[in-house]
Amino acid sequence: MKTLNIVTAPDPGLLTVCEECDLNDRSLKKLANRMAATMYKNNGCGIAAPQVGILKRLVVIDCNDPEEEPDPIFLVNPEIVALEGDPVEEGEGCLSVPGISVPVTRQPFARVRYFDLDGNECLIESDGLLGRCLQHEIDHLNGITLFEACSPINKVKALHEYQDAIARGARPGEVS
């Protein structure tokens, strides 16, 4: 499967609120599969369409162990319907912000409504890595990168670290 190019910060498309997908769009499955191939090639556990330059509300996530058989979840027009629990700060990496990890505070549990690639309405809920990944990828659909998701003080630090990482030649999939 042919992969796509990953868009990296400061590309303005990463700060754009994405359009809803047309559930009858036959090209969605091909795009979703190419996004999954791109995510796996770059050792990611999630990727959103704006990260490959497509400003549509489409996400692919697979938080399983990379040694296991791939089992991607395709989320079309996902929407967070509930976040629960006391906020937790953890380092997050991002394919579009290579070479660094940024401390981001998120609630640990997420419930998300979405459509699958066949147009069926679905609900997914999780905590842990999947709960965090759901929030991170949906942030991308709303024009929010790691730099907007973290605290102002962490943003300043992260921007400096990112400039250093890019100068060192950091590539998507690399995290500090």
Secondary structure, DSSP 8 states (H G I E B T S, - for coil): --------TT-GGGGSB-B---TT-TTHHHHHHHHHHHHHHTT-SEEEGGGGT--BSEEEE--S-TTS----EEEEEEEEEEEESS-EEEEE--TTSTT--EEEEE-SEEEEEEE-TTS-EEEEEE-HHHHHHHHHHHHHHBT--HHHHS-HHHHHHHHHHHHHHHHTT--TT---
